[in-house]
Amino acid sequence: MDLRFWMFQLLNGLTTGALLFFVAAGLTVVFGLMRILNLAHGGLFLLGGFVGWSVQQATGSFTLALVAGAVAAGLLGLILQQAFSRTLLGSPFNQVLLTLGIAFVLNNAYLALWGGAPRSLQAPEIFARSVSVYGITYPAYRLFLIGLAFVSGTALIIFWERSRMGAIIRACVDDRQMASAMGIRVDLVFTFVFVLGAMLAGLAGVLGGPVLGVSIGLDFDVLLLAIVVMVVGGIGSLAGAFAASMLVGLVDTFGRASFPEISYFTLFVPVILILLLRPKGLFGRFTGE
């Protein structure tokens, strides 16, 4: 294996990490704030992909596909949050059973609406080419995803750490009762964060369309990796989600390329080691109740 192999897998890993960040960012903040492990989050990702594919087929516009995918996932997230918020907040067992059931219902609904054939979105024309990177030819769209993740991650972390709204959300994450006593409408914060997380998942579904395609079952594959990212990065931490997304993307990609027969072993052994050393994750803020 020469240097070009390592460079190619490095870029592939960063691309995977970029997509994981958009999915895991919403998942980790929702869990950190609401203590809800939303196992239907992958279904929101897949909805964004399918809606984006349909819009691109109808209009030819990748931008409209992005908007439509994010809005559709956001609306579904709002419906789920409003319809099941009391049940979801009731107990961890309710969360697991309800959100897992919703995930399977959504999966079958997508199968009925779009069929079982894999779909693929077309990358924007400006990025529908390849460029030379350190001696290898690599798709420009994947490089765009890596850059977008770094820019978006920086913007979200600045929003989280520096803005007034970010301070309100962090206050709710750290001490929900105290935030409520200070006059913060925690229920509105819950809704805002849940919908934002859903929109990020839908956006990731469209962004990943030209790379991963859109197919039934992809939602559960992405969800598994996003949960790994959430745990490794630290629940409730956007900086942790970003760092863990890149780490998990790289480990998963190199593991699949070098040891395909034991790819899950190469992914989960480092995760176990990290959690033995850092039980709360790399940047964990969650203190529990």
C-alpha positions in Angstrom: 0.0 0.0 0.0 1.6 3.3 -1.2 1.1 6.9 -0.1 -1.7 7.4 -2.6 -3.8 4.6 -0.9 -3.4 6.3 2.5 -4.2 9.7 1.0 -7.3 8.4 -0.7 -8.6 6.7 2.4 -7.8 9.8 4.5 -10.0 11.9 2.3 -12.7 9.2 2.2 -12.6 9.1 6.0 -12.9 12.9 6.3 -15.9 12.8 3.9 -17.6 10.2 6.0 -16.9 12.2 9.1 -18.3 15.3 7.5 -21.6 13.6 6.8 -21.7 12.0 10.3 -21.2 15.4 11.9 -24.4 16.8 10.4 -26.3 13.8 11.7 -24.6 13.4 15.1 -24.7 17.1 16.0 -28.5 17.2 16.3 -28.6 13.8 18.0 -26.1 14.7 20.7 -27.6 18.1 21.5 -31.1 16.6 21.6 -30.0 13.9 24.0 -27.9 16.3 26.1 -30.9 18.8 26.4 -33.9 16.5 26.5 -32.4 13.2 27.6 -34.1 11.6 24.6 -32.2 9.0 22.5 -34.1 9.4 19.3 -33.6 6.1 17.4 -35.8 7.6 14.6 -33.1 10.1 13.8 -31.8 7.9 11.0 -35.3 8.0 9.5 -35.1 11.8 9.4 -31.8 11.5 7.5 -33.4 9.1 5.0 -36.5 11.3 4.5 -34.2 14.2 3.6 -32.5 12.1 1.1 -35.6 10.8 -0.6 -37.4 14.2 -0.6 -34.2 15.8 -2.0 -33.9 13.1 -4.7 -37.6 13.7 -5.7 -37.2 17.5 -5.8 -34.0 17.2 -7.9 -35.7 14.9 -10.3 -38.5 17.4 -10.7 -36.5 20.6 -10.8 -32.9 19.6 -11.6 -31.8 21.9 -8.7 -29.5 20.6 -6.0 -30.1 23.7 -3.9 -33.9 23.2 -3.9 -33.3 19.6 -3.0 -31.2 20.7 0.0 -33.9 23.1 1.2 -36.7 20.6 0.6 -34.9 17.8 2.4 -34.1 19.9 5.4 -37.6 21.4 5.6 -39.3 18.0 5.3 -37.2 16.4 8.0 -37.7 19.5 10.2 -41.5 19.3 9.8 -41.5 15.6 10.6 -39.3 16.2 13.6 -41.7 18.9 14.8 -44.6 16.5 14.5 -42.8 13.8 16.4 -41.7 16.1 19.1 -45.2 17.6 19.6 -47.0 14.3 19.4 -44.8 12.2 21.6 -42.9 14.7 23.9 -44.6 13.5 27.1 -44.1 9.8 26.2 -40.5 10.4 25.2 -39.8 12.2 28.5 -41.5 9.6 30.5 -38.7 7.0 30.7 -35.7 5.6 28.8 -37.7 2.4 28.0 -40.5 4.5 26.4 -37.9 6.3 24.3 -36.3 3.2 23.0 -39.5 1.3 22.2 -41.3 4.3 20.8 -38.5 5.8 18.7 -37.4 2.4 17.4 -41.0 1.6 16.5 -41.2 5.0 14.7 -38.0 4.2 12.8 -39.4 0.9 11.5 -42.7 2.6 10.6 -40.8 5.3 8.7 -38.6 2.8 7.0 -41.7 0.9 5.6 -43.4 4.1 4.7 -40.4 5.1 2.6 -40.4 1.7 1.0 -44.0 2.1 0.0 -43.5 5.6 -1.3 -40.2 5.3 -3.1 -39.7 1.6 -3.6 -36.6 -0.5 -2.7 -34.4 0.5 -5.6 -31.4 2.6 -4.5 -31.4 6.3 -5.6 -28.6 8.7 -6.2 -28.6 12.5 -6.3 -26.4 14.3 -8.8 -23.8 16.6 -7.3 -24.0 20.3 -8.2 -22.6 20.9 -11.7 -19.8 23.1 -10.3 -18.5 20.2 -8.3 -19.3 17.4 -10.8 -15.6 16.9 -11.6 -12.4 15.6 -10.1 -9.3 17.4 -9.0 -5.7 16.3 -8.3 -4.8 16.2 -4.6 -1.2 15.1 -3.8 -1.0 12.8 -6.8 -4.4 11.3 -6.6 -7.6 12.2 -8.5 -10.4 12.9 -6.2 -14.1 14.1 -6.7 -14.4 17.8 -6.1 -17.8 17.3 -4.4 -16.3 15.2 -1.6 -13.7 17.9 -1.0 -16.6 20.4 -0.9 -18.3 18.3 1.8 -15.1 18.2 3.9 -14.8 22.0 3.7 -18.5 22.5 4.4 -18.3 20.4 7.5 -15.4 22.4 8.9 -17.1 25.8 8.1 -20.4 24.6 9.5 -18.9 23.0 12.5 -17.0 26.2 13.3 -20.2 28.3 12.9 -22.3 25.9 15.0 -19.7 25.8 17.8 -19.4 29.6 17.8 -23.2 29.8 18.0 -23.2 27.3 20.8 -20.5 28.9 22.8 -20.8 32.7 22.0 -24.5 33.5 21.2 -27.2 34.3 23.7 -29.4 31.4 22.3 -26.4 29.1 22.7 -26.0 30.1 26.3 -29.7 29.4 26.9 -29.5 26.0 25.3 -26.4 25.2 27.4 -28.1 26.3 30.5 -31.0 23.9 29.8 -28.4 21.1 29.1 -26.6 21.7 32.4 -29.6 22.3 34.7 -33.1 22.2 33.3 -34.8 23.0 36.5 -32.7 26.1 37.2 -33.1 27.3 33.7 -36.9 27.0 34.1 -36.8 28.9 37.4 -34.9 31.7 35.7 -37.8 32.2 33.3 -36.5 30.3 30.3 -39.2 28.6 28.2 -37.6 25.2 28.3 -40.4 23.7 26.2 -39.8 26.1 23.4 -36.0 25.5 23.6 -36.8 21.7 23.4 -38.9 22.3 20.3 -36.2 24.5 18.6 -33.4 22.1 19.3 -35.4 19.0 18.2 -36.4 20.7 14.9 -32.9 22.0 14.3 -31.5 18.5 14.9 -34.0 17.0 12.5 -33.2 19.6 9.8 -29.5 18.9 10.1 -30.3 15.2 9.7 -32.4 15.9 6.6 -29.7 18.2 5.2 -27.1 15.4 5.7 -29.4 13.0 3.8 -29.3 15.3 0.7 -25.6 16.1 1.0 -24.8 12.4 1.3 -27.0 11.5 -1.7 -24.3 11.9 -4.3 -21.8 9.9 -2.2 -23.8 7.2 -0.3 -26.9 7.2 -2.4 -30.4 6.9 -0.9 -31.6 3.5 -0.1 -33.8 1.6 2.4 -31.6 0.5 5.4 -29.1 3.3 5.1 -30.9 5.0 8.0 -30.0 2.3 10.5 -26.3 2.2 9.2 -26.0 6.0 9.7 -27.8 5.9 13.0 -25.3 3.3 14.4 -22.3 5.5 13.5 -24.0 8.6 14.8 -24.6 7.0 18.2 -21.0 6.0 18.3 -20.0 9.6 17.5 -22.4 10.9 20.2 -21.0 8.7 22.9 -17.3 9.2 22.0 -17.6 12.9 21.5 -19.5 13.5 24.7 -23.2 14.0 25.0 -24.3 17.6 24.6 -21.0 18.8 23.1 -20.9 20.1 19.5 -17.1 20.3 19.6 -17.0 16.7 20.8 -19.4 15.7 18.0 -17.2 17.3 15.4 -14.0 15.7 16.7 -15.6 12.3 17.1 -17.2 12.5 13.7 -13.9 12.9 12.0 -12.3 10.2 14.2 -15.0 7.7 13.7 -15.1 8.5 9.9 -11.4 7.8 9.7 -11.4 4.7 11.8 -14.4 3.2 10.0 -12.9 4.0 6.5 -9.5 2.7 7.2 -10.9 -0.4 8.9 -13.2 -1.2 6.0 -10.4 -0.7 3.5 -7.6 -2.6 5.4 -9.6 -5.2 7.3 -13.1 -5.6 5.7 -13.8 -8.9 7.5 -13.4 -7.3 11.0 -14.4 -3.7 10.2 -16.8 -3.5 13.2 -14.0 -4.8 15.5 -11.6 -2.1 14.3 -14.3 0.5 14.9 -15.6 -0.5 18.3 -12.3 -1.5 20.0 -11.0 2.1 19.9 -14.4 3.3 21.1 -14.2 1.0 24.1 -10.7 2.1 24.9 -11.7 5.8 24.7 -14.7 5.2 27.0 -12.5 3.3 29.5 -10.2 6.3 29.7 -12.9 9.0 29.3 -16.3 7.6 30.4 -18.1 10.9 29.6 -16.5 11.1 26.1 -13.9 13.4 24.7 -15.8 16.6 25.5 -18.6 15.4 27.7 -20.9 17.9 29.4 -23.7 15.6 30.4 -24.0 15.2 34.2 -27.2 13.1 34.4 -30.1 13.5 36.7 
